[in-house]
Amino acid sequence: MPNRTFLDHNAPALVLAPMDGITDATMRAMLGSFGVFSWAVSEFIRVSNSPIPAHVFRREVPELGGNTTNEMPVQVQILGGDPGRMALSAHNAFKAGAKAIDINFGCPAPTVNLHDGGASILREPCRIREIVRAVRDSVPIRIPVSAKLRLGWDSIEDIDENAAMAAEGGASWLTIHARTRAQGYAPPVYWEPIGRVRKALALPIVANGDIWNLEDFKRCQEATGCIHFMIGRGALANPLLPYQIATELGIGSGGPTEVDWIALFERFVEFSNEHGSDMGSGMLGRLKQWTKIAHAFGDFPGFHELKRAENVEEFFGELNIAGNNQKIEIKACRTAAKSI
């Protein structure tokens, strides 16, 4: 199990990525229960016309008040373009209990970018420095302030200046997604520029982007030279992946060798119940959301039958059929496999 603190320059780390509309407190608790993530970053909390008050941070990130079963540290992420409001919001997050702050300069969503947030600020490197410095100065020095960047708005070469500006602003570390904003989530990813930044700057770099399996991880590791990594959709598409990466990094030891999707989704429902989540159509939507990711980016069976389920009971009925069929097919070669 990894050391459950925030980033240590010399200690490997595996970080759970923020995914808007996916990695809420329930999902963080679920994935945190694997025991292999070093910490998670919250979904971004947008700072628009006024600073975010402390009570909003406690509501959106209930881990700050110890109100969840999640033992994994959670770093609060904020997004916005006004240095003053970002600074006041960061200070309020600190008052709410945040132990670390992350600044989102990477979100590619048009609705965000059209309102001076996320990746749009990559077009103005000096503003990156200004925002990071304002946030850094607003909280005690013991509170890390990091920044999440893409390689650039439309050029992968922009990362050198943008990363340097974030470092000048006082960032404790940088997380770099290996695409431009123009790419969105389309291939390819460019890991090599992340390695170039790592060599140029005297601060830790967390590599992120298109790590779907252990082979991807090893290629990313070789191309970047990093010891800190962030994964998101890959952990949902292949729940074995966090264990495999943690083992490679030396912060985990083995783990399961087979995914028991039925048990996994049952645990997710239990976590949802503990967090007071909607157990009706909302719960069904969350389950379908996960299976859609696992089908699109992994080898999840039976998605087309599951997506037609009209309630949670029907979902699990179809899942049992798909799961039993899958187990028949793999029984001969995995008789001694462990499951999650």
N, C-alpha and C positions, 0 to 999 in steps of 0.2 A: 504494500500500500504506500502511495507517495506521501511525502511530508505535506501535511495539509496547511500550508502557509502560502503566501504569494511568492512571486518569482525570486529565486536565488540565482545570481549570475552564473554560478558554476554548477548548479544542480539541474539535471534534466526535468522537464515539466511537460505535462499533457493537459491542455486547457479545453474546456467545453465552450464552443463558439456560441455567441448570441444569434438566435434565429427568430426574427420578428414573427409573432403569432404561433410559435412552436415551443420555444424553450422558456415557458413560464415557470413559476415556482414548482408546479406539479412535475413537469418534465425534468427540471433540474434535480428535484429530489429523486426521481426515478433513476436517472442516469448517474447521479451521485452515489446511489446505493451500490453501484458496481465496485466502488472503492478504488478506482484507478485514476480518476481525474484529479489533477492537482488543485484546480479551482474552476469556477464557471464565470462567465461574463453575462450580466443580465441583458435582456432585450433593451434596446435603446429607449431612453426616456427623453422625449423631445422638449427642448427649451425654445419657446417661440417668443411670445410677446411679453412674458413676465417670468421671473425666476420660479423654479419648481420648489414648492414648500416641502418641509421635512415630512409631513404626513403622507404626501403622495409617494415619496420614496419608500416609506414603510409599507404602504399599500401595494406598490408594484414589486417590491423586493422584500417580502415578509421575513426572509432570513435575517435581515438587519436587526429585527427585534427578537430573534430566536423563536419565531412563531411557526416553524416548520420542522419536519423530521430530518431535513437535509443537514448533514454534518460537513458537507463540502463548502469551503469559502466561496462567496459570491462577490464579484467585483461589480460595482454600479457603473453602467455606461450611460453617458449623456451625449446629446447631439444638438448642435445649434451653431449659429454663426456670429452671435454677438458676444464679445469677450466678457463684458460686464455681467450680463445675465447668466452666462455659463459659469462665471466665477461664483456668483451668489448661489446658483443652484448647486454647485459642487460643495460649497460651504454648508448648505442645508442638508445635502446628502451625508456629509460628515457628522452633522449634529444628529441625524437620524440613525447613525450607527455604522455608516460605510467605513470599511477599512482600506479601501482602494477605489480609485476613480479611473475610468477609461473614457477617452474622447473618441467619438465616431467620426472619422473622416473617410469612411469607406462605403457607406450605404449608396447603392446605385439607383434606388427607386426614383423615378421621375418626380413624383409628388414631393419627395424630400428635397431633391436637388433644385427644384424650381422655387423652393422657399428657403434658400441659403442654408442648406444643411448637408451633412454627409459628404459624398465625394465631390460635390460642387466646389468645395473650398480647396481642392487639390489644384485648381487653376490659379490660385493666389498664394504662393508659398509663404509669403510674409505673414499672411493672416493665420496660417497654421502656427507659426511661432508665437504670434500675439495671443491666440486663444489658449495654447498650451501654457504659456507663461502666466496668463491671468488665472487659470485654474490652479496651476502649481502654487501660486502665491496665496490662494484663498484657503488652503487647508494646511494643517501642520506638516512639517517635513517628514514625519514618520508615516504619513499617508502616501503611498505610491500614486503617481499620476502617469498613466500610459496613454498611448494613442494608437488607434487602428487606422491603417492606411491601405489604399490600393496602390498599384504601381504608378498610376497617373490617371488623368481624365481620358486621354486618348492615346497617350504614348507611354511605353514602359520605361523610357529614359527619364521621365520626370521624378521617379522615385528617389533619385540621388539627392536632388535639391529639397524635395519635400521632407524626406527623412532627416536631412541635416537641419532643417528649420524646426522640426519637432524636437530634435535633440537640443538645439539651442534654447528652445522654450523651457527646457527642464524635464522632458519626459524621462520617466524611470526606465521604461522599455517601450519597444514598438512591436505591434503585430502587423504583419504585412500580408495582404491577400494578393496572390500572384496573378492578378488580372488588372486591366484598366477598367474604368467606369464604362467606357464605350462597349466593352465586351459583355458586360452584365455577368452572367454565369456561363457564357458560351466558351467552348475550348478555342485555343489551347491555354494552358497555364504556363507562366514563365517563372521558374524557380530561380534561375541563375542570378537575376538582379537582386534577389533577396540576399544571396550569398555575398554579392558585391557590397551591399549596404552593411552587412554584418562585419565585413573586414574593415570598412571605412570608419565605422562609428564605435565609440567606446561604451556601448550600452547593449544590453541583451536584445535579441531579435527573435520574435515568435513567428514561425513560418506557418502559412495557412493557404488552403486552396486545393481542391481536387485530390485529397487523400482518401481514396475509396477502399484501398486494400493494403496489405502489408508491402507488396511490391511498390506501390505508389509511395508509401512512406519512405522506403529505403532509397528510392530515386530522389525524393525531395531532400532527404537527409544528406545524400551525397552531393547534390547540386548546391545546397545552401550552406552546408557545414554547421547547421543549427543543432542545438540540443533542446530547444523549446518548440513545441508544435501545438497547433490548434486544429481541432476537427469539429464538424457539426453534422451535416447531413450524412456523412460517412458512418457516424456512430449509430444513426437510426436505420440506415440501409443495411448495415452489417454490424450488429451488436457485439460480435466477437472482436471487432477491430480495436476498440479501446484497450482490451486486455492484451492483444497482440503487440500493440505499440508500446504499452507500458512495460511489457516484458522485455522488448528490444531496448528500451531506455534504461532498464535496470530499476524501475520504480514499481514493478509488479512481478508476480511470479506465476507464470502459466495462465490459468483461468480455464473457462469452459472451452470445449472443442465443437460444440453443436448448439444451435439456437433452438430452444423450445418456445416457439412463438406464442403458443397458448398460455404457457406459464408467464411469459413476459407481459402479455397484454392483461392478464389477470392481475398482475402486480401493479400495472399502470392504473387500472381501475381502483385498486385499493389505495394507492397514493392519491388519486383524484378525490376519493371519498374523504380521506384524512384532511385534504386541503379545502374541503367544502366546495369542490367543483360540481358543475351541473352533471348529473348522472343520467339525463335523458338524451335529447337530441344533441346537446353539446358534447356529451361524452362519445356518442356515436361518431360525431364529426371528427373528434380528436383521434379516435381509433382509425378511421378511414384515412385521415391525413397521414398518419404514420405508415399505414400499409401502402399508400400511394408512393411515398418516398422509397420504401423498401422494395417495391415492385419496379419503380423507374430506375433506381440506381443499384439495386441488389438482385437477389434471386428469390424474392418472396413468392410463395406459391398461392394460387387461388384468389388473386386480387380482384379479377373481374366478377367473381361470384360474390365476394365480400362487399364490393361497392354498391351492390343492389340491396343490401340488408336495410331494413326499415327501422330496426331497433337494436339495442345492445344484445338482447337475447338471441335474435336472429343472426347477428354478427358472429357470436361465439359458436352458434350451431354450425354455420358454414365453415368457421375456422377449424372446428373439430374434424369436419369431413376432410378439409384440405390437409390438416396436420396428420391425420391418420394415413391418408394416401401417401404423403411425403415420407412418413416413417417406414412404410412398407418398402418404398423404393430404396432407402438408404440403410435398412436394417442389416443387410449382409456385410457391409463394409464398416459399420460404426457400432458394433455390438457393445463395445466398452466405452463409448463416448459419454462424456459428461455434458450436461445441458444447463442453459440458463433460462 
